[in-house]
Amino acid sequence: MEIIVNPPLLSQVLREGSAHADEFGARPMRRAAQRYVEDPLSDVILQRFLKKGDSAVLDVGSERSIRITRKRDGAHIEVAVEDSGGGIGDVGRAKRAFTNGENAMTGSVERT
């Protein structure tokens, strides 16, 4: 897969990840990258929104979410960023909205 992280999202990861670096070292940066990039990507791969060979663009979405746009057809999905207090397996964190052109479905993802 080819994944492009747009500058506003990269800035968000850097801002949040470096906020406590003097106290905790690289751990906050690692967690910010997980929350804003790895976790949303994992969600959409598990939902089969992205598949082997796809290209996608990650950007800041609305209300603490990440917008992932599939390059082959322009379809996008928004995945909520978990609160920093969440842990592994916090399945209640994601708010998903799939949009392709004029059609919008909330709570599900098109399976291709």
C-alpha positions in Angstrom: 0.0 0.0 0.0 1.0 3.6 -0.6 0.0 5.8 2.3 0.4 9.6 2.1 0.1 11.6 5.3 -0.9 15.2 4.6 1.0 18.0 6.4 -1.9 19.1 8.7 -2.1 15.5 10.1 1.7 15.3 10.4 1.7 18.6 12.3 -0.9 17.2 14.7 1.1 14.1 15.4 4.3 16.2 16.0 2.5 18.7 18.2 0.9 16.1 20.4 3.8 13.7 20.4 6.3 16.3 21.4 4.2 17.9 24.1 5.7 15.7 26.9 8.9 14.5 25.3 11.0 16.2 27.9 9.3 14.1 30.6 8.7 10.8 28.8 11.2 10.7 25.9 10.0 9.2 22.6 6.9 7.4 24.1 4.5 10.2 23.5 5.6 10.5 19.9 5.1 6.8 19.4 1.7 6.8 20.9 0.6 9.9 18.8 1.7 8.1 15.7 -0.3 5.0 16.8 -3.4 7.0 17.5 -3.4 9.2 14.4 -1.9 6.8 11.8 -1.6 3.2 12.8 -4.9 2.7 14.6 -7.1 4.3 11.9 -5.2 2.4 9.1 -5.7 -0.8 11.0 -9.4 -0.1 11.3 -10.0 0.5 7.6 -7.9 -2.5 6.6 -9.9 -4.8 8.9 -13.1 -3.3 7.4 -11.7 -4.0 3.9 -12.0 -0.4 2.9 -8.3 -0.6 1.9 -6.8 -3.6 0.3 -3.4 -4.8 -0.9 -2.1 -2.5 -3.7 -4.4 0.5 -2.7 -3.1 4.0 -2.3 -4.6 6.3 0.3 -4.3 9.8 1.7 -4.6 10.5 5.5 -5.7 13.9 6.6 -7.4 15.6 9.6 -11.1 15.0 9.6 -13.9 16.6 11.5 -14.2 16.4 15.3 -11.0 14.5 16.3 -11.2 12.1 13.4 -8.9 11.0 10.6 -10.2 11.2 7.0 -8.8 8.4 4.8 -9.3 8.8 1.1 -8.9 5.9 -1.3 -7.1 7.2 -4.4 -8.5 4.7 -6.9 -12.1 6.0 -6.6 -12.0 9.0 -4.2 -14.1 7.3 -1.6 -13.3 8.3 1.9 -14.0 7.2 5.5 -13.6 9.0 8.8 -12.3 7.2 11.8 -12.4 8.8 15.3 -9.1 9.2 17.1 -9.2 7.4 20.4 -8.7 9.5 23.6 -5.2 9.3 24.9 -6.6 7.4 27.9 -7.8 4.5 25.8 -5.9 1.3 25.5 -5.5 -1.6 23.2 -8.8 -3.2 22.3 -10.9 -0.1 23.0 -13.3 -1.0 20.2 -15.8 1.6 21.2 -13.6 4.4 19.9 -14.3 4.5 16.2 -17.0 6.7 14.6 -17.2 5.7 10.9 -18.9 7.5 8.0 -18.4 6.2 4.5 -18.9 8.6 1.6 -18.7 7.9 -2.1 -20.0 10.7 -4.3 -23.5 11.8 -3.3 -24.2 8.6 -1.3 -23.4 8.5 2.4 -23.8 5.6 4.9 -23.1 5.9 8.6 -21.9 3.0 10.5 -20.9 0.7 7.6 -18.3 0.4 5.0 -18.7 -0.6 1.3 -17.2 -4.0 0.8 -15.5 -4.2 -2.6 
